[in-house]
Amino acid sequence: MTTKKSVALIIVLMMVLSALAGCSSTKTNTPGEATKAPASVEENAGTSADKAPDGETSAEREHATFSLLNMSAATTTIDPWKDTPVGKYLAEKTNVDLEIEYLVGSDVRQKASLLIAAGEYPDMMTTADASGDFKAAGAFIPLNDYIANSTNMKDCFTNSQMKLMTQEDGNIYWFGSHATENAVYPSAGYYLNMDLLKQADYPEVKYFDQWQQLIIDYVAANPTYNGQSTIGVSEPTEAWRASAVQYGGSRFLVGYQNDGLTIVNPDTLEAKIIMDQDFQKEFCKMLNTMWNLGIADPEMFMQTDEQYQAKIGSGRIAGLYDGRSSIQVGLDALEAADPSRMLVAFPVVLEGVTTERYRGPRNFIGGNGFGISVSCKNPDRAFQFLDDLASEDCQIVLRWGVEGTDYSVGEDGALVKTDDQWKQYNDINYKQSSGIEQMSWFYFRPGLEALPTSGTILSPSNTAEFASVAYEDYEKEFLTHYNAKTFCDWFNPSYDAMYEPGYSIRQRIDTTDPRKIAGETALEITLEYVPKLAQCKPEEFDNVWNEFVGKLADLPLREYEALATEMLQAGAENYKQK
């Protein structure tokens, strides 16, 4: 059995990793140089004598070596650039060697602080949630002129997306993330294991109270599994992953989309902090109920993310809230060990809530991304490298693999895979060893759009063909019980974004701004109090909640909300343009 499709589109990335850039310009930007953003790509596009057309051979490129830091943890020991066919193809195409480093641990902000304190950076970096820190430190070079004079890059962004990447000083320092949409699995949800659902005769799972009761009943009937106690509920609580309990799991309960630590009124674009809201209280009450029943994970508030993933892989967990990309490692292990206990996501809401937005909008994220650092000694060559990777040919290889091995080109120019090639694409082990979809920071072109030359959707996971081959036999059998074709069928579909997501707005705010500090402090207080709220006696819960809300009230959170609202409203016009 394959170890699972890491449907690696991720929404993982989603939160973050794209890389885009343009070819070497006749002008070299120096660190801190202020270059105004172009009013439009077309208006400012030019040509440069040192630029090469698509298809130029590597022999015509100066050999270069660059260091790259991906602010995400590695999911495999395989180096995607040096040790895979995809990486070797791109290395030959671009005449570049890459030294790739990954985040060790899960604290992005801590890693950023260490780099900033040293004043030395890798040549290229993803920013993740530390984009504000890096911006304040002047860690990235301006990219405006490079984009305007690029061969490939200028075709990768709309004018509105260019504006969304532009910072307050008029400069673009990193390339944002294009929208992705997974037609096979929802990006987030309240999960239950298949064995639970089977024993409950495959119920429709709609409400939060119902989800809880299903877990309670299941653990009562199945107190152990493989000689260990069954865990009713577990959640991630290490570093940034703690967002699941700080605000992530509660916003969906009342029909809001993912806007980071805020909820946003879709009509007025008014932002409000989540942590002191009544629906967050309901989420914490759930943890309290499970804890006092003795069926919550007793290590929940002291475990690492690795330990959390291992428990998912063990099959012991009955239910949890999380994003799929965040638990893919655990799901892969679980499928290999006991697929009958695979976790299935549902769009759970509080009773009385009539809609849900788990799959969220198709956003373009400008608040974080991928850029060239001020430590890079040859930014012109670095940008030339990125512009080469932005070519249609390289973008196809990054996502589809190597022609002949992983796909072929039909008579109409469309990219096609055989059944065996689709099975390979659906196997995470093969994807890691081949390099397919293992370098998402280089996703320059939007995966949801058709390629200009072939008309094929750039991301294979978004094609109709993939949906038909994506599932293992046990998944297909499970879906028959719900009269469904995909695990997204009981979720509302994604929709076009109308404003910049709140988490991107948060990243844009200067880290020294007292309002930003207030929001970050609120997260720290929440992480302190969630364990207290979960572990106290039921009769003490309201008093602990009031104490928690009182501490939040001492912070200027309303000022943070006002600033976020102002920024959301100001940027909304960009979503009405092309």
SULHU-V690582 format. One record per residue. N is the residue number from 0. OMEGA is omega in degrees with one decimal (NA if undefined). D_FIRST is the distance of its C-alpha to the first C-alpha in Angstrom with 2 decimals. Layout:
BEGIN
N,OMEGA,D_FIRST
N,OMEGA,D_FIRST
END
This chain:
BEGIN
0,176.5,0.00
1,-178.4,3.73
2,159.8,6.38
3,172.4,8.52
4,173.8,11.25
5,175.8,14.11
6,-165.9,16.10
7,172.2,18.35
8,173.0,21.50
9,127.9,22.43
10,-175.6,24.74
11,171.9,24.50
12,151.4,25.84
13,-161.7,27.77
14,174.1,29.89
15,-161.6,30.64
16,167.7,29.81
17,178.6,31.26
18,177.1,33.46
19,-177.0,36.10
20,-178.9,39.14
21,-174.9,41.77
22,-177.9,43.27
23,179.8,46.09
24,175.2,49.25
25,177.2,52.80
26,175.7,53.23
27,176.8,51.63
28,174.1,51.11
29,-178.6,52.24
30,176.4,50.84
31,-180.0,52.24
32,-179.4,53.86
33,177.9,54.22
34,-177.4,53.17
35,179.4,53.44
36,177.5,50.53
37,177.3,51.13
38,174.1,52.21
39,179.8,49.79
40,-177.2,47.61
41,-176.0,49.64
42,-173.1,52.93
43,-178.1,52.25
44,177.7,50.07
45,176.5,51.67
46,-178.0,51.16
47,-174.5,51.46
48,-176.7,52.77
49,-179.5,50.02
50,179.2,47.18
51,178.8,45.23
52,172.2,43.78
53,177.1,40.15
54,176.5,39.20
55,-177.6,41.43
56,-179.1,40.27
57,-180.0,39.38
58,179.8,42.54
59,177.4,44.56
60,172.9,43.04
61,178.1,44.32
62,-179.1,41.69
63,174.0,40.79
64,-179.7,38.69
65,172.0,37.78
66,-177.3,36.27
67,176.2,33.94
68,172.9,33.08
69,-178.0,30.20
70,171.9,31.07
71,179.7,27.49
72,176.4,25.49
73,178.0,23.18
74,179.4,19.42
75,176.7,18.81
76,-180.0,21.21
77,176.7,20.86
78,-173.5,24.09
79,-179.4,23.37
80,-173.7,26.87
81,-166.9,27.41
82,-178.7,24.09
83,176.4,22.30
84,178.2,23.36
85,-179.3,24.07
86,-179.4,26.22
87,176.4,28.02
88,-178.1,28.84
89,177.2,30.31
90,178.3,32.13
91,-178.7,33.80
92,-174.4,34.56
93,-175.8,36.22
94,-178.7,37.51
95,168.8,36.37
96,178.8,34.71
97,170.5,33.06
98,-172.6,32.96
99,175.0,30.44
100,178.9,30.79
101,175.6,28.77
102,174.0,30.04
103,-170.9,29.93
104,-176.7,29.79
105,-177.2,29.94
106,-178.5,33.68
107,-175.9,34.35
108,178.9,38.03
109,178.0,38.63
110,179.3,37.23
111,-179.7,39.38
112,179.2,42.42
113,179.2,42.06
114,-178.5,41.90
115,179.8,44.83
116,179.6,46.90
117,-178.4,46.50
118,178.7,47.25
119,-175.0,44.83
120,167.3,41.65
121,-177.7,38.95
122,-179.4,39.87
123,-176.9,37.40
124,161.4,35.74
125,-175.6,33.86
126,-175.5,35.98
127,-177.1,33.72
128,-179.2,35.90
129,-176.7,38.48
130,178.2,39.84
131,177.4,43.11
132,-179.3,43.54
133,-179.8,43.03
134,-179.6,45.36
135,-179.2,48.09
136,-177.5,47.84
137,-172.3,48.16
138,-174.3,44.97
139,176.7,44.21
140,173.7,46.37
141,-175.4,47.38
142,-171.7,45.47
143,-177.0,47.71
144,177.4,49.51
145,-178.9,46.43
146,-176.6,44.77
147,-176.5,47.96
148,-174.6,48.34
149,174.1,44.76
150,-174.0,43.50
151,-169.3,40.15
152,-175.9,40.03
153,177.8,42.80
154,-173.9,40.79
155,-176.9,37.87
156,171.1,39.74
157,178.1,42.05
158,179.2,45.43
159,177.5,44.45
160,174.7,41.41
161,179.5,43.79
162,179.5,45.98
163,176.9,43.14
164,-176.0,42.40
165,-179.5,46.10
166,-173.4,47.32
167,-179.2,50.69
168,178.7,52.45
169,-177.8,51.50
170,170.0,48.92
171,-176.9,45.25
172,177.5,43.56
173,-178.7,39.87
174,-174.9,37.77
175,-175.3,36.18
176,174.2,32.81
177,180.0,32.31
178,171.2,30.84
179,177.7,27.20
180,-179.4,25.73
181,-179.0,22.17
182,-173.7,22.02
183,178.3,18.54
184,174.3,18.95
185,-175.5,22.38
186,-179.2,23.48
187,177.7,24.67
188,173.3,25.34
189,-170.8,25.82
190,170.4,22.49
191,-179.5,21.95
192,-173.4,19.00
193,179.6,17.68
194,175.3,19.03
195,-177.7,22.39
196,177.0,22.42
197,-179.8,21.64
198,177.9,24.44
199,178.5,26.72
200,171.6,26.14
201,-177.5,24.50
202,166.4,27.61
203,-177.5,28.61
204,-171.1,28.55
205,-171.5,31.43
206,-176.1,33.70
207,178.9,33.56
208,179.1,35.38
209,177.6,33.04
210,179.0,29.97
211,-176.4,31.72
212,176.9,32.78
213,178.8,29.33
214,-179.2,28.24
215,-179.0,31.43
216,-177.8,31.11
217,-179.8,27.50
218,177.4,28.28
219,-179.5,31.39
220,-176.4,29.46
221,-173.1,26.59
222,-179.5,28.31
223,173.7,25.74
224,-178.2,22.03
225,175.4,20.93
226,178.3,24.55
227,-179.5,25.05
228,174.0,26.87
229,178.3,25.14
230,179.7,25.89
231,-178.4,27.32
232,168.2,27.43
233,179.7,26.75
234,176.0,27.58
235,-178.5,27.65
236,-179.5,31.16
237,173.7,31.15
238,-174.8,33.22
239,179.8,32.47
240,177.8,29.46
241,178.9,32.14
242,178.2,32.95
243,-179.9,30.62
244,179.6,33.31
245,-179.1,36.28
246,-170.1,36.08
247,-174.8,32.61
248,-172.8,31.68
249,-174.2,35.13
250,-178.7,36.07
251,-177.2,33.60
252,-178.4,35.09
253,170.2,38.25
254,176.5,36.93
255,176.1,37.22
256,179.0,34.91
257,174.6,33.76
258,178.6,37.02
259,-176.8,36.42
260,176.5,38.88
261,161.7,40.97
262,-176.1,40.97
263,174.9,42.70
264,-174.2,44.83
265,-179.4,43.69
266,-176.4,47.28
267,-175.0,49.32
268,174.8,46.70
269,-177.7,48.08
270,176.7,45.80
271,176.5,45.72
272,-176.0,44.16
273,-161.6,41.48
274,-179.9,41.96
275,-179.8,45.16
276,-178.6,44.24
277,-178.5,44.17
278,171.7,40.55
279,175.7,39.55
280,178.9,41.61
281,177.6,39.56
282,179.1,36.32
283,175.5,38.00
284,177.2,39.30
285,178.0,35.78
286,179.5,34.96
287,179.0,38.26
288,-178.6,37.55
289,-179.9,34.19
290,-177.7,35.79
291,172.6,38.76
292,179.5,36.70
293,-177.4,34.95
294,171.7,31.43
295,177.4,31.04
296,-177.1,29.29
297,179.8,32.27
298,-171.6,31.05
299,-173.0,30.52
300,177.4,33.57
301,-175.7,33.20
302,171.3,29.51
303,177.1,28.14
304,177.6,25.43
305,178.3,23.18
306,177.0,23.94
307,178.6,23.35
308,179.4,19.86
309,177.7,19.15
310,175.1,20.42
311,-179.9,18.18
312,-179.1,15.14
313,-178.1,16.79
314,-176.2,16.76
315,-171.3,20.57
316,178.1,21.72
317,-176.9,22.90
318,176.6,24.03
319,166.0,24.96
320,173.5,26.29
321,171.3,24.85
322,-174.7,23.79
323,-178.4,20.15
324,-178.5,20.37
325,-178.4,21.96
326,-175.4,19.16
327,178.3,16.14
328,178.2,15.65
329,179.4,15.72
330,177.1,13.42
331,179.4,10.68
332,-179.7,11.34
333,179.1,11.62
334,179.6,8.32
335,-175.1,6.86
336,-175.9,9.93
337,-177.0,10.77
338,178.6,9.78
339,179.7,12.96
340,178.4,14.96
341,-178.7,13.78
342,-178.0,17.03
343,-176.7,18.71
344,176.2,21.79
345,-179.1,25.14
346,-172.9,28.41
347,175.7,30.56
348,173.1,34.32
349,177.5,37.49
350,-177.6,39.39
351,176.8,41.83
352,-170.5,39.75
353,179.5,39.33
354,176.5,36.98
355,-176.4,33.99
356,-178.2,33.00
357,-176.0,29.60
358,168.5,28.31
359,-178.3,31.57
360,173.3,33.55
361,-173.6,32.71
362,158.4,34.53
363,-175.2,35.69
364,178.3,35.89
365,-174.9,38.90
366,174.3,39.30
367,-179.4,36.89
368,-170.9,35.19
369,-178.2,35.49
370,178.7,38.74
371,-174.8,40.80
372,177.0,42.53
373,178.0,46.23
374,-179.3,45.38
375,-175.7,44.10
376,-179.9,46.80
377,-176.3,46.09
378,177.9,45.09
379,180.0,46.14
380,177.4,43.69
381,-179.0,40.94
382,174.7,41.51
383,176.7,41.72
384,-179.1,38.25
385,178.2,36.91
386,173.5,38.76
387,179.5,37.24
388,177.9,33.76
389,177.6,34.91
390,-179.9,35.44
391,-179.3,33.42
392,-177.9,32.04
393,178.3,30.72
394,176.1,29.36
395,-179.3,27.33
396,-179.8,25.91
397,-173.4,25.03
398,-177.7,22.91
399,-177.8,22.02
400,-175.9,21.82
401,179.7,23.86
402,-178.6,25.43
403,177.8,24.47
404,-173.5,21.15
405,178.2,19.66
406,172.6,22.09
407,180.0,25.37
408,-179.2,28.61
409,-179.1,29.81
410,179.5,33.45
411,-179.6,34.13
412,-178.7,32.84
413,176.8,29.74
414,-176.9,26.46
415,174.3,23.78
416,171.1,20.19
417,177.4,18.83
418,179.1,15.77
419,179.4,13.96
420,174.8,15.54
421,177.3,14.49
422,175.8,10.79
423,-179.9,11.73
424,-177.4,13.74
425,-176.9,11.08
426,-176.4,9.05
427,178.7,11.18
428,177.6,11.00
429,-179.4,12.37
430,179.1,14.80
431,-178.7,16.11
432,179.8,16.67
433,-177.3,18.20
434,-179.5,20.21
435,177.7,19.45
436,179.3,20.56
437,-179.2,21.12
438,-174.4,24.90
439,177.5,25.73
440,177.6,29.22
441,178.0,30.07
442,-175.7,29.31
443,-174.9,32.84
444,-178.1,32.64
445,-176.4,31.51
446,-177.9,27.99
447,-176.5,29.08
448,177.8,31.81
449,177.8,31.92
450,-176.8,32.72
451,-173.4,36.39
452,-173.5,35.97
453,-174.8,32.97
454,-179.4,32.84
455,174.0,29.07
456,-173.9,27.73
457,179.0,27.14
458,179.9,24.01
459,-178.3,21.19
460,-179.8,19.76
461,179.3,23.09
462,177.7,23.17
463,-179.1,23.06
464,-178.7,20.66
465,-179.1,17.94
466,-177.0,18.40
467,-177.7,17.75
468,-169.9,14.28
469,-168.2,13.17
470,170.5,11.46
471,-177.2,8.39
472,-178.2,9.95
473,177.9,10.69
474,178.3,12.43
475,179.1,14.36
476,179.0,15.48
477,-177.1,16.62
478,179.0,18.57
479,-179.3,20.48
480,177.8,22.17
481,-180.0,23.64
482,-174.7,24.45
483,176.7,22.72
484,179.7,20.86
485,176.9,19.70
486,173.6,19.64
487,-171.4,22.84
488,-178.8,24.78
489,173.0,26.59
490,170.7,27.58
491,-179.1,30.59
492,173.1,29.93
493,-176.0,30.77
494,-179.4,34.34
495,178.7,36.60
496,177.6,37.80
497,179.1,41.51
498,177.9,41.97
499,-176.6,40.53
500,-176.2,38.15
501,179.7,39.81
502,175.5,37.49
503,175.5,38.59
504,178.2,42.19
505,-179.0,41.80
506,-179.0,40.67
507,-174.7,43.73
508,-179.4,46.25
509,-176.5,47.92
510,178.7,46.77
511,179.8,50.44
512,-179.7,51.29
513,179.0,52.36
514,174.7,50.47
515,178.9,47.21
516,178.5,47.98
517,178.8,48.56
518,180.0,45.12
519,177.1,43.45
520,177.6,45.68
521,177.2,44.71
522,178.7,41.05
523,179.0,42.11
524,179.6,44.18
525,178.9,41.38
526,175.2,38.99
527,-171.9,41.82
528,179.3,42.43
529,175.4,39.02
530,178.0,38.59
531,180.0,42.18
532,-179.9,41.63
533,-169.5,38.51
534,179.4,40.12
535,175.0,43.65
536,-177.6,45.01
537,-178.2,44.78
538,179.2,48.57
539,-170.2,48.55
540,-176.7,45.97
541,179.3,48.51
542,178.4,50.70
543,177.8,47.88
544,-179.9,46.82
545,176.5,50.43
546,178.3,50.74
547,-179.7,47.63
548,177.6,48.92
549,177.3,52.29
550,177.1,50.90
551,-178.4,49.19
552,178.9,52.53
553,-179.0,54.17
554,177.9,52.13
555,-176.6,53.09
556,178.4,49.96
557,176.8,51.97
558,174.5,52.96
559,179.6,49.35
560,-179.7,48.72
561,179.0,51.77
562,179.2,50.67
563,178.3,47.13
564,179.3,48.69
565,-178.4,51.11
566,177.8,48.40
567,-179.1,46.19
568,-179.2,49.16
569,-177.2,50.33
570,-175.0,47.02
571,-179.3,46.31
572,-179.6,48.48
573,-178.7,46.03
574,178.2,43.49
575,-177.6,46.07
576,174.1,46.42
577,NA,44.51
END
